[in-house]
């Protein structure tokens, strides 16, 4: 009863995250508009179609959170069939279908933007969701398993679902058809780079650190030092991303507003659906939160890369991909605070059910 609110125990960096993200977005947009040739310089070197600075930001962002995961507890997640099946249904059945419906409903006269949004809906999150889950005190081990599951399905299903939602289904309905040019190998490379590298680094950090100095040193001394770098990487990534696309965003405000509406509806419905599913299945606060954020988040890095590779950097499809994080970042940050406020409505876990994420709020924030 006397425990202070979770938000009150967060560091200043965490507590004012919406402010820092807002500043990062504005700084990125202004840099993109004011510095001639910045776009070309940032895109001069790319990793799997993603600008090298963004790639570095993503790797820095994901490593600290994956270093916090207790890999010896993953078996407690893989045995939770309700969680795994719910995640697969939300991510690979409901998510793409919902974005398809919203794009056609709200953008019937704008085929390029509509196609771009459908591509965003197909790209299930494997990166930033780890940050949102951690900030909302979700289950880190569950997040790692669900992200890995999304990664495997992404490799095999992205191109198949793209073909279905852009060509087959519109053809059956007598609507305008589009196409997508990507291969499972392209998706696999993206997954291996942006998930595989930080996952391996996080696993080795914990294994070698605990072996050398023990778990207490690792979690009470090492993690607090590397933990803030996740948010530093996030803010850096946002600055670079919006610097690259600042001119497109600021020069076409009405188009951005049109694209934003289905995105807002999508994030709200997917997050709410995930939370409701978790509550009905009695998954508990940590895993309900993880389910909701993994359902709502999207891999905008992959969506942008596919849109640019298929339709070009100045295409409407690419702009729709760029608007994705413009809407997703502030919305999901707001939902982090909604999650923390809802936490008191969930029964407190017993000692045997306690999640490392609950301890993490004390140890590394």
C-alpha positions as MATLAB code, in Angstrom:
seq = 'XXXXXXXXXXXXXXXXXXXXXXXXXXXXXXXXXXXXXXXXXXXXXXXXXXXXXXXXXXXXXXXXXXXXXXXXXXXXXXXXXXXXXXXXXXXXXXXXXXXXXXXXXXXXXXXXXXXXXXXXXXXXXXXXXXXXXXXXXXXXXXXXXXXXXXXXXXXXXXXXXXXXXXXXXXXXXXXXXXXXXXXXXXXXXXXXXXXXXXXXXXXXXXXXXXXXXXXXXXXXXXXXXXXXXXXXXXXXXXXXXXXXXXXXXXXXXXXXXXXXXXXXXXXXXXXXXXXXXXXXXXXXXXXXXXXXXXXXXXXXXXXXXXXXXXXXXXXXXXXXXXXXXXXXXXXXXXXXXXXXXXXXXXXXXXXXXXXXXXXXXXXXX';
ca = [
       0.000    0.000    0.000;
       2.770    2.414    0.883;
       4.881    1.685   -2.204;
       5.521    4.846   -4.274;
       4.273    4.964   -7.859;
       6.542    3.311  -10.417;
       6.855    6.570  -12.371;
       8.144    8.278   -9.240;
      11.015    5.770   -9.018;
      12.174    6.387  -12.581;
      15.297    8.427  -13.273;
      14.955   11.939  -14.707;
      15.965   10.550  -18.103;
      13.084    8.036  -18.020;
      10.519   10.302  -16.355;
      10.863   13.079  -18.914;
      11.291   10.765  -21.904;
       8.385   12.342  -23.865;
      10.135   15.717  -23.557;
      13.489   14.348  -24.732;
      11.827   12.517  -27.630;
       9.918   15.642  -28.649;
      13.143   17.635  -28.607;
      14.954   14.913  -30.593;
      12.223   14.912  -33.258;
      12.307   18.714  -33.575;
      16.118   18.782  -33.691;
      16.140   16.117  -36.394;
      13.527   17.918  -38.489;
      15.390   21.231  -38.202;
      18.746   19.665  -39.054;
      17.246   18.044  -42.141;
      15.833   21.386  -43.274;
      18.739   23.684  -42.402;
      21.892   21.754  -43.289;
      22.325   21.360  -47.067;
      23.516   17.940  -48.161;
      22.984   16.339  -44.730;
      20.703   13.653  -46.201;
      23.284   12.604  -48.751;
      26.041   12.527  -46.124;
      23.986   10.398  -43.717;
      22.953    7.980  -46.471;
      26.423    7.721  -47.994;
      27.099    4.534  -46.047;
      24.261    2.056  -45.507;
      23.838   -1.266  -43.686;
      21.285   -3.490  -45.436;
      19.638   -0.408  -46.947;
      19.570    1.482  -43.615;
      21.749    4.566  -43.067;
      24.839    3.626  -41.025;
      24.144    6.195  -38.250;
      20.607    4.761  -37.826;
      22.010    1.224  -37.784;
      24.497    2.176  -35.064;
      21.764    3.918  -33.080;
      19.564    0.820  -33.220;
      22.375   -1.471  -32.086;
      23.290    0.852  -29.198;
      19.612    1.176  -28.272;
      18.908   -2.562  -28.131;
      22.073   -3.888  -26.487;
      21.518   -2.668  -22.878;
      17.977   -4.062  -22.679;
      19.028   -7.420  -24.100;
      21.948   -7.450  -21.649;
      19.359   -7.233  -18.825;
      17.472  -10.350  -19.919;
      17.933  -13.372  -17.659;
      18.435  -15.973  -20.356;
      18.245  -18.832  -17.855;
      14.560  -17.970  -17.349;
      13.458  -18.118  -20.995;
      11.976  -21.575  -20.495;
       9.300  -20.034  -18.242;
       8.121  -18.060  -21.290;
       8.343  -20.729  -23.985;
       6.055  -22.919  -21.891;
       3.363  -20.225  -21.785;
       1.252  -21.301  -24.757;
      -1.449  -18.704  -24.114;
       1.111  -15.907  -24.464;
       2.800  -17.343  -27.566;
      -0.421  -18.145  -29.439;
      -1.944  -14.767  -28.539;
       1.145  -12.976  -29.834;
       1.128  -14.888  -33.124;
      -2.584  -14.181  -33.679;
      -2.269  -10.474  -32.866;
       0.911   -9.932  -34.867;
       0.387  -12.072  -37.939;
      -3.387  -12.346  -38.364;
      -4.961   -9.253  -36.800;
      -2.189   -6.680  -37.307;
      -1.727   -6.881  -41.101;
      -5.483   -7.294  -41.678;
      -6.287   -4.260  -39.498;
      -3.763   -2.027  -41.270;
      -5.071   -3.198  -44.662;
      -8.642   -2.299  -43.633;
      -7.690    1.096  -42.153;
      -5.538    2.040  -45.155;
      -8.323    1.284  -47.634;
     -10.980    2.893  -45.428;
      -9.137    6.163  -44.786;
      -6.949    6.494  -47.895;
      -9.094    5.153  -50.761;
      -7.936    7.971  -53.065;
      -4.197    7.798  -52.214;
      -2.816    4.458  -53.465;
       0.865    5.227  -52.786;
       0.317    6.111  -49.138;
      -2.098    3.213  -48.768;
       0.522    0.758  -50.026;
       3.140    2.265  -47.718;
       0.889    1.808  -44.700;
       0.152   -1.804  -45.608;
       3.907   -2.442  -45.737;
       4.238   -0.867  -42.260;
       1.512   -3.215  -40.998;
       3.417   -6.233  -42.322;
       6.689   -5.268  -40.595;
       6.253   -6.574  -37.060;
       8.398   -4.941  -34.407;
      11.759   -6.442  -33.462;
      13.581   -3.372  -32.116;
      12.009   -0.427  -30.293;
       9.356   -2.591  -28.664;
      12.105   -3.795  -26.325;
      12.551   -0.210  -25.096;
       8.814    0.462  -24.612;
       8.366   -2.865  -22.826;
      11.257   -2.166  -20.491;
      10.044    1.348  -19.648;
       6.573   -0.025  -18.879;
       8.102   -2.718  -16.607;
       6.979   -5.560  -18.850;
       8.501   -9.039  -18.772;
      11.956   -8.815  -20.364;
      12.258  -12.535  -20.935;
       8.825  -12.663  -22.581;
       9.765   -9.692  -24.774;
      12.953  -11.440  -25.895;
      11.037  -14.613  -26.806;
       8.216  -12.789  -28.631;
      10.682  -10.615  -30.549;
      12.588  -13.738  -31.590;
       9.299  -15.345  -32.651;
       8.388  -12.263  -34.698;
      11.815  -12.344  -36.296;
      11.436  -15.935  -37.498;
       7.941  -15.285  -38.839;
       9.130  -12.065  -40.470;
      11.742  -13.906  -42.483;
       9.217  -16.383  -43.878;
       5.947  -14.428  -43.926;
       6.733  -10.802  -44.847;
       7.000  -11.349  -48.604;
       4.100  -13.845  -48.620;
       1.755  -11.498  -46.745;
       2.919   -8.576  -48.880;
       1.914  -10.489  -52.006;
      -1.431  -11.421  -50.424;
      -2.451   -7.982  -49.109;
      -1.114   -5.934  -52.024;
      -2.005   -8.175  -54.964;
      -4.241  -11.156  -54.186;
      -6.826   -9.726  -51.764;
      -7.395   -6.446  -53.667;
      -7.773   -8.518  -56.838;
     -10.433  -10.700  -55.221;
     -12.280   -7.561  -54.087;
     -11.960   -5.870  -57.467;
      -9.771   -3.080  -56.080;
      -6.524   -1.566  -57.329;
      -3.561   -3.925  -57.017;
       0.034   -3.145  -56.046;
       3.211   -5.195  -55.703;
       6.194   -5.603  -53.413;
       9.737   -6.537  -54.347;
      11.580   -8.204  -51.502;
      12.921  -11.630  -50.628;
      13.173  -13.729  -47.479;
      16.954  -13.299  -47.622;
      16.629   -9.496  -47.488;
      14.398   -9.773  -44.425;
      16.702  -12.341  -42.831;
      19.683  -10.001  -43.216;
      17.759   -7.206  -41.492;
      16.803   -9.527  -38.619;
      20.346  -10.886  -38.230;
      21.865   -7.391  -38.139;
      19.377   -5.469  -36.015;
      18.344   -8.266  -33.659;
      21.046  -10.919  -33.923;
      24.043   -8.706  -33.129;
      22.658   -7.017  -29.974;
      21.056  -10.297  -28.843;
      24.381  -12.127  -29.069;
      26.189   -9.242  -27.358;
      23.610   -9.146  -24.554;
      23.765  -12.904  -24.019;
      27.573  -12.950  -23.925;
      27.683   -9.957  -21.586;
      25.498  -11.693  -19.015;
      27.112  -15.102  -19.365;
      30.700  -13.858  -19.190;
      29.975  -11.125  -16.628;
      28.210  -13.465  -14.223;
      30.877  -16.127  -14.700;
      33.658  -13.665  -13.907;
      32.120  -11.615  -11.055;
      28.737  -13.083  -10.211;
      25.102  -12.083  -10.764;
      25.037   -9.509   -7.961;
      27.920   -7.520   -9.490;
      26.452   -7.865  -12.973;
      22.974   -6.612  -12.042;
      23.934   -4.019   -9.413;
      27.154   -2.596  -10.879;
      27.377   -3.347  -14.609;
      23.754   -2.935  -15.713;
      23.216    0.488  -14.086;
      26.191    1.783  -16.088;
      25.102    0.475  -19.488;
      21.320    0.855  -18.956;
      21.018    4.578  -19.863;
      22.664    3.927  -23.234;
      19.444    2.329  -24.462;
      17.710    5.696  -24.271;
      20.756    7.562  -25.585;
      20.665    5.256  -28.605;
      16.920    5.784  -28.981;
      17.237    9.577  -28.949;
      20.184    9.488  -31.371;
      18.235    7.225  -33.742;
      15.237    9.571  -33.669;
      17.397   12.624  -34.428;
      19.048   10.921  -37.411;
      15.806    9.419  -38.716;
      13.972   12.732  -38.714;
      16.997   14.570  -40.088;
      16.947   12.200  -43.078;
      13.240   12.711  -43.726;
      12.708   16.226  -42.349;
      12.135   17.884  -45.716;
       9.510   15.348  -46.796;
       7.638   15.652  -43.512;
       7.661   19.445  -43.223;
       6.961   20.142  -46.896;
       3.847   17.910  -47.055;
       1.972   18.546  -43.772;
      -1.493   17.670  -45.120;
      -0.261   14.368  -46.507;
       1.352   13.615  -43.147;
      -1.968   14.332  -41.400;
      -3.843   11.988  -43.758;
      -1.318    9.203  -43.163;
      -1.347    9.815  -39.406;
      -5.061    9.076  -38.912;
      -5.019    5.353  -39.788;
      -1.743    4.987  -37.882;
      -3.260    6.479  -34.721;
      -6.247    4.153  -35.014;
      -3.957    1.177  -35.647;
      -1.690    1.730  -32.639;
      -4.634    2.328  -30.305;
      -6.570   -0.745  -31.473;
      -3.574   -3.094  -31.459;
      -2.331   -1.978  -28.039;
      -5.826   -2.055  -26.559;
      -6.491   -5.455  -28.124;
      -3.263   -6.823  -26.701;
      -4.011   -5.473  -23.243;
      -7.561   -6.801  -23.288;
      -6.364  -10.218  -24.457;
      -3.766  -10.399  -21.714;
      -6.264   -9.349  -19.058;
      -8.860  -11.892  -20.211;
      -6.262  -14.678  -20.271;
      -4.979  -13.579  -16.820;
      -1.391  -13.301  -18.005;
      -0.510  -10.843  -15.231;
       0.726   -7.271  -15.583;
       4.221   -7.955  -16.948;
       3.213  -10.348  -19.725;
       0.027   -8.454  -20.583;
       2.144   -5.329  -21.061;
       4.650   -7.231  -23.179;
       1.869   -8.710  -25.319;
       0.307   -5.273  -25.877;
       3.518   -3.524  -26.905;
       4.744   -6.324  -29.164;
       1.335   -6.232  -30.883;
       1.294   -2.446  -31.333;
       4.901   -1.856  -32.381;
       6.179   -2.050  -35.929;
       9.582   -2.491  -37.545;
       9.592    0.859  -39.339;
      13.280    0.422  -40.265;
      12.358   -2.603  -42.374;
       9.220   -0.950  -43.772;
      11.168    2.137  -44.882;
      13.957    0.034  -46.397;
      11.492   -2.108  -48.382;
       9.508    0.937  -49.544;
      12.658    2.747  -50.704;
      14.077   -0.350  -52.419;
      10.790   -1.060  -54.222;
       9.360    2.396  -54.974;
      12.201    4.907  -54.448;
      13.286    7.293  -51.693;
      10.940   10.113  -52.768;
       7.877    7.900  -53.263;
       4.625    8.196  -51.370;
       5.183    4.676  -50.071;
       8.480    5.776  -48.477;
       6.828    8.853  -46.946;
       4.150    6.651  -45.359;
       6.930    4.543  -43.839;
       8.656    7.648  -42.500;
       5.459    8.961  -40.902;
       5.203    5.616  -39.055;
       7.793    6.445  -36.356;
       6.641   10.091  -36.315;
       3.323    8.789  -34.934;
       4.458    5.565  -33.276;
       7.144    7.056  -31.023;
       5.018    9.626  -29.122;
       1.943    7.362  -29.060;
       3.775    4.360  -27.610;
       5.636    6.568  -25.129;
       2.227    7.821  -23.944;
       1.033    4.209  -23.698;
       4.026    3.415  -21.470;
       2.561    5.835  -18.933;
      -0.929    4.413  -19.434;
       0.488    0.945  -18.704;
       2.190    2.121  -15.534;
      -1.068    3.729  -14.394;
      -2.976    0.478  -15.058;
      -0.491   -1.575  -13.080;
      -2.377   -1.070   -9.807;
      -5.427   -2.861  -11.239;
      -3.488   -6.112  -11.640;
      -2.970   -8.430   -8.668;
       0.550   -8.282   -7.280;
       2.589  -11.387   -8.217;
       3.662  -13.723   -5.469;
       7.376  -14.373   -4.790;
       7.429  -17.345   -7.158;
       5.847  -15.304   -9.930;
       7.962  -12.190   -9.524;
       9.398  -10.985  -12.796;
      12.974   -9.733  -13.232;
      11.400   -6.637  -14.771;
       9.899   -5.771  -11.385;
      13.324   -6.040   -9.805;
      14.845   -4.098  -12.682;
      12.890   -0.966  -11.823;
      14.801   -0.949   -8.550;
      18.171   -2.138   -9.774;
      18.842   -0.266  -12.982;
      16.621    2.779  -13.281;
];
